[in-house]
Amino acid sequence: MAMTETQTFGFGQNVLRLLEKEKDALKKGGMDVDAVIAAQRSLLEAATTANAQQAELRRQAKAATAHSDAMTRRLYVASSGFLDMAIAAVQKDSDAAKDFRRLRSRVERPPKGELPAEESPAEA
C-alpha cells in the first residue's frame, strides 16, 4: 500500500532524525553519513517547497475558476437584459422584436444548477 503525502513527509523527517541520531554508528559502519544527511535534507526541502507551490497554485486555480464563473454569469445576465432593452426599444409587437425574441429562443439556457451563485453587491 502506498503512503499518503503526509506519511511520506513524516517518513522522510523521521529518517533524517534517525540518521542524525545514529551518525557515529553509521560512520563506523563505513557509511558517508554526512553526504546521506545532506541529500536527505535537500530532498525534504525540495519536496516541501514543491508541495507549498502546488498548494498555492491549487488555491489560485480555485479563485480563477470562481472569478470566471462569476464573469460568465454577469455576461449572461447583462446580455439577457440588453436583449430585453432592445425588444422594448423596437416595441414588443414589431417585426424587429420578433427577431430579437427568436434569438432568445434559439439560445439554449444552461440549467439553473449549473450557473454560479449571484455575486454580492460588493463584488459587482
C-alpha atoms as a printed R data frame, in Angstrom:
    type eleno elety resid chain resno       x      y       z
1   ATOM     1    CA   MET     A     1   0.000  0.000   0.000
2   ATOM     2    CA   ALA     A     2   1.365  3.428  -0.950
3   ATOM     3    CA   MET     A     3   1.926  6.098   1.666
4   ATOM     4    CA   THR     A     4  -0.073  9.289   1.741
5   ATOM     5    CA   GLU     A     5   1.707 12.565   1.146
6   ATOM     6    CA   THR     A     6   1.628 13.348   4.871
7   ATOM     7    CA   GLN     A     7   3.019  9.924   5.720
8   ATOM     8    CA   THR     A     8   5.801 10.357   3.145
9   ATOM     9    CA   PHE     A     9   6.853 13.712   4.606
10  ATOM    10    CA   GLY     A    10   6.775 12.263   8.126
11  ATOM    11    CA   PHE     A    11   8.769  9.234   6.971
12  ATOM    12    CA   GLY     A    12  11.401 11.480   5.364
13  ATOM    13    CA   GLN     A    13  11.713 13.588   8.509
14  ATOM    14    CA   ASN     A    14  11.963 10.520  10.724
15  ATOM    15    CA   VAL     A    15  14.707  9.020   8.531
16  ATOM    16    CA   LEU     A    16  16.633 12.306   8.726
17  ATOM    17    CA   ARG     A    17  16.336 12.431  12.524
18  ATOM    18    CA   LEU     A    18  17.484  8.821  12.869
19  ATOM    19    CA   LEU     A    19  20.439  9.366  10.533
20  ATOM    20    CA   GLU     A    20  21.482 12.371  12.633
21  ATOM    21    CA   LYS     A    21  20.993 10.482  15.909
22  ATOM    22    CA   GLU     A    22  22.999  7.440  14.780
23  ATOM    23    CA   LYS     A    23  25.604  9.402  12.834
24  ATOM    24    CA   ASP     A    24  28.592  7.986  14.738
25  ATOM    25    CA   ALA     A    25  27.458  4.371  14.427
26  ATOM    26    CA   LEU     A    26  26.818  4.819  10.702
27  ATOM    27    CA   LYS     A    27  30.279  6.346  10.185
28  ATOM    28    CA   LYS     A    28  31.826  3.360  11.957
29  ATOM    29    CA   GLY     A    29  29.901  1.112   9.585
30  ATOM    30    CA   GLY     A    30  31.555  2.806   6.619
31  ATOM    31    CA   MET     A    31  28.654  4.970   5.513
32  ATOM    32    CA   ASP     A    32  29.276  8.508   4.239
33  ATOM    33    CA   VAL     A    33  26.534  9.663   6.568
34  ATOM    34    CA   ASP     A    34  27.233 13.384   6.084
35  ATOM    35    CA   ALA     A    35  26.543 13.048   2.345
36  ATOM    36    CA   VAL     A    36  23.417 10.995   3.008
37  ATOM    37    CA   ILE     A    37  22.126 13.518   5.563
38  ATOM    38    CA   ALA     A    38  22.800 16.382   3.150
39  ATOM    39    CA   ALA     A    39  20.962 14.549   0.361
40  ATOM    40    CA   GLN     A    40  18.030 13.713   2.663
41  ATOM    41    CA   ARG     A    41  17.749 17.345   3.837
42  ATOM    42    CA   SER     A    42  17.906 18.582   0.254
43  ATOM    43    CA   LEU     A    43  15.184 16.171  -0.892
44  ATOM    44    CA   LEU     A    44  12.979 17.010   2.077
45  ATOM    45    CA   GLU     A    45  13.336 20.757   1.423
46  ATOM    46    CA   ALA     A    46  12.696 20.320  -2.314
47  ATOM    47    CA   ALA     A    47   9.594 18.221  -1.670
48  ATOM    48    CA   THR     A    48   8.293 20.688   0.938
49  ATOM    49    CA   THR     A    49   8.827 23.631  -1.422
50  ATOM    50    CA   ALA     A    50   7.185 21.828  -4.339
51  ATOM    51    CA   ASN     A    51   4.239 20.902  -2.131
52  ATOM    52    CA   ALA     A    52   3.786 24.512  -0.973
53  ATOM    53    CA   GLN     A    53   3.945 25.749  -4.578
54  ATOM    54    CA   GLN     A    54   1.382 23.181  -5.670
55  ATOM    55    CA   ALA     A    55  -0.971 24.159  -2.825
56  ATOM    56    CA   GLU     A    56  -0.680 27.844  -3.793
57  ATOM    57    CA   LEU     A    57  -1.352 27.060  -7.461
58  ATOM    58    CA   ARG     A    58  -4.387 24.987  -6.463
59  ATOM    59    CA   ARG     A    59  -5.694 27.944  -4.420
60  ATOM    60    CA   GLN     A    60  -5.113 30.285  -7.363
61  ATOM    61    CA   ALA     A    61  -6.859 27.886  -9.751
62  ATOM    62    CA   LYS     A    62  -9.921 27.724  -7.489
63  ATOM    63    CA   ALA     A    63 -10.017 31.517  -7.264
64  ATOM    64    CA   ALA     A    64  -9.635 31.827 -11.054
65  ATOM    65    CA   THR     A    65 -12.473 29.364 -11.587
66  ATOM    66    CA   ALA     A    66 -14.752 31.281  -9.221
67  ATOM    67    CA   HIS     A    67 -13.890 34.546 -10.998
68  ATOM    68    CA   SER     A    68 -14.508 33.001 -14.424
69  ATOM    69    CA   ASP     A    69 -17.850 31.583 -13.288
70  ATOM    70    CA   ALA     A    70 -18.885 34.983 -11.892
71  ATOM    71    CA   MET     A    71 -17.886 36.785 -15.093
72  ATOM    72    CA   THR     A    72 -19.759 34.230 -17.210
73  ATOM    73    CA   ARG     A    73 -22.854 34.764 -15.071
74  ATOM    74    CA   ARG     A    74 -22.539 38.543 -15.384
75  ATOM    75    CA   LEU     A    75 -22.189 38.205 -19.170
76  ATOM    76    CA   TYR     A    76 -25.370 36.140 -19.363
77  ATOM    77    CA   VAL     A    77 -27.380 38.472 -17.107
78  ATOM    78    CA   ALA     A    78 -26.197 41.607 -18.950
79  ATOM    79    CA   SER     A    79 -26.778 40.055 -22.383
80  ATOM    80    CA   SER     A    80 -30.276 38.997 -21.401
81  ATOM    81    CA   GLY     A    81 -31.020 42.457 -20.038
82  ATOM    82    CA   PHE     A    82 -29.693 44.153 -23.166
83  ATOM    83    CA   LEU     A    83 -31.845 41.869 -25.296
84  ATOM    84    CA   ASP     A    84 -34.897 42.851 -23.196
85  ATOM    85    CA   MET     A    85 -33.995 46.531 -23.668
86  ATOM    86    CA   ALA     A    86 -33.675 46.060 -27.431
87  ATOM    87    CA   ILE     A    87 -37.069 44.356 -27.634
88  ATOM    88    CA   ALA     A    88 -38.654 47.198 -25.680
89  ATOM    89    CA   ALA     A    89 -36.898 49.817 -27.834
90  ATOM    90    CA   VAL     A    90 -38.354 48.432 -31.081
91  ATOM    91    CA   GLN     A    91 -41.773 47.793 -29.456
92  ATOM    92    CA   LYS     A    92 -42.623 44.276 -28.357
93  ATOM    93    CA   ASP     A    93 -45.063 43.611 -31.166
94  ATOM    94    CA   SER     A    94 -42.833 44.730 -34.079
95  ATOM    95    CA   ASP     A    95 -41.105 42.513 -36.649
96  ATOM    96    CA   ALA     A    96 -37.728 43.579 -35.253
97  ATOM    97    CA   ALA     A    97 -38.806 42.456 -31.790
98  ATOM    98    CA   LYS     A    98 -39.719 39.057 -33.235
99  ATOM    99    CA   ASP     A    99 -36.103 38.725 -34.493
100 ATOM   100    CA   PHE     A   100 -34.784 39.548 -31.048
101 ATOM   101    CA   ARG     A   101 -37.172 37.072 -29.412
102 ATOM   102    CA   ARG     A   102 -36.105 34.372 -31.894
103 ATOM   103    CA   LEU     A   103 -32.501 34.884 -30.789
104 ATOM   104    CA   ARG     A   104 -33.530 34.218 -27.216
105 ATOM   105    CA   SER     A   105 -35.466 31.083 -28.139
106 ATOM   106    CA   ARG     A   106 -32.549 29.704 -30.201
107 ATOM   107    CA   VAL     A   107 -30.112 30.050 -27.343
108 ATOM   108    CA   GLU     A   108 -30.247 27.087 -25.030
109 ATOM   109    CA   ARG     A   109 -30.043 28.366 -21.499
110 ATOM   110    CA   PRO     A   110 -27.887 26.377 -19.084
111 ATOM   111    CA   PRO     A   111 -29.779 24.640 -16.285
112 ATOM   112    CA   LYS     A   112 -30.114 26.763 -13.157
113 ATOM   113    CA   GLY     A   113 -27.959 24.395 -11.114
114 ATOM   114    CA   GLU     A   114 -25.005 24.967 -13.470
115 ATOM   115    CA   LEU     A   115 -24.960 28.738 -13.101
116 ATOM   116    CA   PRO     A   116 -22.713 30.173 -10.377
117 ATOM   117    CA   ALA     A   117 -24.386 31.882  -7.453
118 ATOM   118    CA   GLU     A   118 -25.265 35.557  -7.818
119 ATOM   119    CA   GLU     A   119 -22.477 37.936  -6.903
120 ATOM   120    CA   SER     A   120 -22.801 40.059  -3.834
121 ATOM   121    CA   PRO     A   121 -23.129 43.826  -4.497
122 ATOM   122    CA   ALA     A   122 -19.563 44.316  -3.187
123 ATOM   123    CA   GLU     A   123 -18.186 42.034  -5.932
124 ATOM   124    CA   ALA     A   124 -20.129 43.748  -8.726
